[in-house]
Amino acid sequence: MTVDKELEKLSRLTPPAATPEARARALAAAMQAFDTAGNNAPAAQGNAKGWRQSSIINWIWSPVMNKKFLAGSALATLLVIPAAGYLAIELTRNGSPIVDQTEIAGNLSKSEASKQPAATAGQPVTVAPQAAAGNNRLAEQSVADAQAPRDKEAPALAKPDASQTSEFDASAALTNKPEGSAAALGAAKRAAPAAPGIVPQRQFAEPMAAIAPSPALPAEGRVQIQLDPNRERFANAAANPIKSVATDPVSTFSADVDSASYSFVRRSLTGGAMPDPQSVRVEEMINYFPYDWPGPDNADQPFKATVTVMPTPWNHDTELMHVAIKGYDIAPATTPHANLVFLIDVSGSMDEPDKLPLLKSAFRLLVNRLKADDTVSIVTYAGNAGTVLTPTRVAEKSKILSAIDRLEAGGSTGGAEGIEAAYNLAKQGFVKDGINRVMLATDGDFNVGPSSDEDLKRIIEERRKDGIFLTVLGFGRGNLNDSLMQTLAQNGNGSAAYIDTLVEAQKTLVEEAGSTLFPIASDVKFQVEFNPERIAEYRLIAYETRALNREDFNNDRVDAGDIGSGHSVTAIYEITPKGSPAVMNDDLRYGAADQVPAEASDSAHQGELAFVKMRYKQPGEEKSALITTPVKDGNAVSTVDAAPQDVRFSVAVAAFGQKLSHVAAVDAYSYQAIADLAATSRGADAFGYRSDFLSLVRLADGLSQR
């Protein structure tokens, strides 16, 4: 009797109205039941009988619900509520194959799209042809959201097969995002794809109208999303060849103090992948580390050269000529006032944890390093350039930091307009006899306006004549345009660095702020002439992108690299003495004697192996000065162990960089041998950079054996 009364009470209750979400789930379940009834659907994972779990529910549910005596009764209500709850749990359970989450359709309205249930992140996505026609953009961008949770557990930089086609779940991008398209688009840009470094090959103009589960399509009816693994562009060239001193005795190149390549290599290796050989610039790896080379006594001579000749660790029949340059280190108390313009990329591609958020933290570190009388301006660009902060003294630090904190990402990348605006602002706050510099922070994705390297190069070349230099800071992965960053930095009388962690930001912008911001010499060029009576062949290790013609050395109109306060620059030649079995070129049959300069036979030069010349300009001057250093037998040591500690460590770094970039000369030199050489020459290592290098060598050794 009591049970009847309870049932009677329940029968008078109004069942809860079906929500749009419930209706959508019911529709999906019905579609699955239809598949099952026709035996058209393939077996779901873990179900050998070919039934989906929703089909099992229908198999039990349909006979019960078809009993007319249950229709509209209280007992039916009691059964409906728990069964519906169970169905909802099954439909939304993470990883459940009830709803076939491998397909997307694009036929619902935007409002309906925002009501769809979340799909499971990590499941592949196949786009129906009718959806792909006008709805590709959101499907491609939603890929990132669906993959983000998995990325946190996967190696950060695993490099996929270039031929691989990726299929992703796009429906998860709409979860908890009202109105569908706009919120989903922003979220999709913020997430990294499962295979970092891979982004959609095309960008589409219109968002997808809707995303919903759909019946399975045959393989031939699916449109697979093709992802381009080669969006990152690097400024590199083939390794320098071996040259004969008899025919080509002079080597000329520009100084390079950039360090971007080392940081990029480190990020690849710590992410579990060998770096792209094109991303490896050996000189930037060598010059990444601080060395205790002897420096000049005063600023009148901005740098000093130290040369060491030693046996080559990877070839007993050759030698290394190690040229180390140390710049004059300006004391902090005497540094000139700085007028800095932060040119910050806030386009949609910067909406990643390792891009704009890291960038903001990095610039906060720099602001805290500046003096109260220095000034900071901020220009942003994303489609259109905008001035966020006019020139403001660092004494008003809170105002500057607040402007940095308010930055948000979104939009396309109109970099050229931003560069123009930044230079105009730098000119507005120009400090005579001070440091006037634009600091461009970007992932290098310039895709609106003048975007070719040559167009932007011309803009930078015109503006540097005003005495305003450029520093380029790269962030993030996926569409890093390293090639453009190098072009801008080289032509803007500045340097390029890659910031992959806050620790790297601290190194570049705080610990090395003097060398980053304060130039002591511009248009620095090197020219080395080898004595053909002593040296048969030579090979310059690295500096491929900095090569100059022989006549460029004395041409003051030819631009070259700059050296900042305290900068160290290292160049290493592998040289082959005359008579060595390692000589690769045959002697000339005709005219060999004519190739030997008369002065080379002079007894005054008999003890010389080579002659090193350096040209540079004092900041603001147009005429260069010359420094020369003869390389004599007294510069040579008989064993590797007899070479100075810093020389040996830099040689280990040079060997590592060559091995990563697949230079044949070091093929037989193992990673273990490189690690041993670096370990025995590590030294004090106050900041732990050299210990980290040893870890990278071991990582590369392990990854290369896969």
Summary of the structure (lengths in Angstrom):
residues: 706
radius of gyration: 32.3
end to end distance: 74.1
largest distance: 125.7
contacts: 2407
relative contact order: 0.11
helix: 39%
strand: 20%
